[in-house]
Amino acid sequence: MRAAFLAAALLAVTALCGCRGGAENGQESGGTAQAEAAELLPLSIRTAAGVRNFRVEVARTEAEQARGLMYRTSLPDDGGMLFPSAQPEPKSFWMKNTVIPLDMIFIAADGTIRSIHANAVPHSTETIPSQFPVRAVLEINGGSAKLLGIKPGDKVLHSIFGNA
């Protein structure tokens, strides 16, 4: 009887831990549940070749910024995530638990792109610094910045920069 009770208790604890872990890290439904629930906002980048339009999630809270795009298995071609700061500050990111390659676009307070880290390697714990104090970081699909002609000096148009 005691062995049966312990086995049932262990099974219950295992089930609870498994459910909680998936829900906390966005793994349910292949990592898409968080994306489906998130509000997508327009963001544009004015490049020499024209305006590039995106629909991005904004990671406003500390928890949202810590989770970022971890565990996502895909990102729409026009998708991304914006990580704003209240004030310009040095930022650094890593790709631990991030499944897809990303371009990290580091943006000054006026919306000007200061630098781009292209094709960040999935699962890497290497720190990727902003090189300058920035007001926000935009993550988009790896290789998209080059493909779309997005370069340092281009302008990001979004309400957080007061220019959208």
C-alpha positions as CSV (number, residue, x, y, z in Angstrom):
1,M,0.0,0.0,0.0
2,R,2.8,2.4,1.0
3,A,4.7,1.7,-2.3
4,A,1.5,2.3,-4.4
5,F,1.0,5.6,-2.6
6,L,4.6,6.7,-3.2
7,A,4.4,5.7,-6.9
8,A,1.1,7.7,-7.3
9,A,2.6,10.7,-5.5
10,L,5.7,10.6,-7.7
11,L,3.6,10.3,-10.8
12,A,1.5,13.4,-9.7
13,V,4.7,15.4,-9.0
14,T,6.2,14.5,-12.3
15,A,3.0,15.4,-14.2
16,L,2.8,18.8,-12.4
17,C,6.5,19.6,-13.1
18,G,6.2,18.7,-16.8
19,C,3.1,20.9,-17.3
20,R,4.6,23.9,-15.4
21,G,7.9,23.7,-17.3
22,G,6.3,23.7,-20.7
23,A,3.9,26.6,-19.9
24,E,6.7,28.8,-18.4
25,N,9.1,28.5,-21.3
26,G,6.6,28.6,-24.2
27,Q,7.2,25.0,-25.3
28,E,3.5,24.1,-25.5
29,S,2.3,23.6,-29.1
30,G,5.8,23.6,-30.5
31,G,6.7,27.0,-28.9
32,T,3.9,28.9,-30.7
33,A,1.4,29.5,-27.9
34,Q,3.3,32.5,-26.7
35,A,3.5,34.0,-30.2
36,E,-0.3,33.4,-30.8
37,A,-1.2,35.2,-27.5
38,A,1.2,38.2,-28.0
39,E,0.0,41.5,-29.5
40,L,1.8,42.3,-32.7
41,L,2.6,45.9,-33.4
42,P,3.8,47.6,-36.6
43,L,7.4,48.6,-36.9
44,S,9.1,49.9,-40.0
45,I,12.7,50.4,-41.0
46,R,13.6,53.1,-43.5
47,T,16.5,51.8,-45.6
48,A,18.3,53.1,-48.7
49,A,16.2,50.6,-50.7
50,G,12.9,51.6,-49.2
51,V,10.8,51.0,-46.1
52,R,10.7,47.5,-44.6
53,N,7.6,46.7,-42.6
54,F,7.4,44.2,-39.6
55,R,4.9,43.1,-37.1
56,V,6.6,42.7,-33.8
57,E,6.0,41.6,-30.2
58,V,7.2,44.0,-27.6
59,A,8.9,42.5,-24.6
60,R,7.9,45.0,-22.0
61,T,8.4,43.2,-18.7
62,E,11.6,41.8,-17.2
63,A,10.1,38.2,-17.5
64,E,9.2,38.8,-21.2
65,Q,12.7,40.2,-21.9
66,A,14.4,37.2,-20.1
67,R,12.3,34.7,-22.2
68,G,12.6,36.6,-25.5
69,L,12.3,34.2,-28.4
70,M,13.5,31.1,-26.5
71,Y,12.0,27.8,-27.6
72,R,10.3,29.3,-30.7
73,T,10.7,27.0,-33.7
74,S,9.9,29.7,-36.3
75,L,9.3,33.4,-36.8
76,P,7.2,34.9,-39.6
77,D,9.3,36.6,-42.3
78,D,7.9,40.0,-41.2
79,G,8.0,39.0,-37.5
80,G,10.3,40.0,-34.7
81,M,10.6,41.0,-31.1
82,L,11.5,44.4,-29.7
83,F,13.3,44.8,-26.4
84,P,12.9,48.4,-25.3
85,S,14.7,50.1,-22.3
86,A,13.5,53.2,-20.4
87,Q,16.8,54.9,-21.1
88,P,19.7,54.2,-23.5
89,E,22.0,51.6,-21.9
90,P,24.5,49.0,-22.9
91,K,22.7,45.8,-23.7
92,S,23.9,42.2,-24.2
93,F,22.1,39.1,-25.3
94,W,22.8,35.4,-25.7
95,M,21.1,32.6,-27.6
96,K,20.7,30.0,-24.8
97,N,17.5,28.0,-25.4
98,T,16.9,29.9,-28.7
99,V,16.3,27.5,-31.5
100,I,16.3,29.7,-34.6
101,P,19.1,32.0,-35.8
102,L,18.4,35.7,-35.3
103,D,19.7,39.1,-36.4
104,M,20.0,41.5,-33.5
105,I,19.6,45.1,-34.4
106,F,20.8,47.6,-31.8
107,I,18.9,50.9,-31.9
108,A,19.7,54.4,-30.5
109,A,17.2,56.6,-28.7
110,D,16.3,58.4,-31.9
111,G,15.6,55.2,-33.8
112,T,18.9,55.1,-35.7
113,I,20.4,51.6,-36.0
114,R,23.8,51.6,-34.4
115,S,24.9,48.1,-35.1
116,I,23.7,44.7,-36.3
117,H,24.8,41.3,-35.1
118,A,23.9,38.9,-38.0
119,N,22.9,35.3,-37.7
120,A,23.4,34.8,-33.9
121,V,24.1,31.1,-33.4
122,P,21.2,29.1,-31.8
123,H,21.8,27.7,-28.3
124,S,25.1,29.7,-27.9
125,T,25.9,31.1,-24.5
126,E,28.4,33.6,-26.1
127,T,27.5,37.2,-25.0
128,I,26.5,39.5,-27.8
129,P,27.0,43.2,-26.7
130,S,25.4,46.3,-28.2
131,Q,28.8,48.1,-28.4
132,F,27.0,51.4,-27.7
133,P,24.2,52.4,-25.2
134,V,20.9,51.7,-27.0
135,R,17.2,52.4,-26.4
136,A,16.1,49.1,-27.9
137,V,17.1,45.9,-29.6
138,L,15.1,44.3,-32.4
139,E,15.4,40.6,-33.1
140,I,14.4,39.3,-36.6
141,N,15.1,36.1,-38.5
142,G,18.7,35.4,-39.1
143,G,20.0,36.8,-42.4
144,S,17.0,39.1,-42.9
145,A,18.9,42.3,-42.2
146,K,21.3,41.6,-45.1
147,L,18.5,40.3,-47.4
148,L,16.4,43.4,-46.8
149,G,19.3,45.8,-47.0
150,I,19.1,46.9,-43.4
151,K,22.3,48.6,-42.2
152,P,23.7,50.8,-39.4
153,G,22.4,54.4,-40.0
154,D,19.0,53.2,-41.1
155,K,16.0,54.5,-39.1
156,V,13.6,52.4,-37.1
157,L,10.1,53.9,-37.0
158,H,8.1,52.9,-33.9
159,S,6.2,54.7,-31.2
160,I,8.9,54.1,-28.6
161,F,11.2,56.3,-30.6
162,G,8.4,59.0,-31.0
163,N,8.7,58.8,-34.8
164,A,5.8,56.5,-35.9
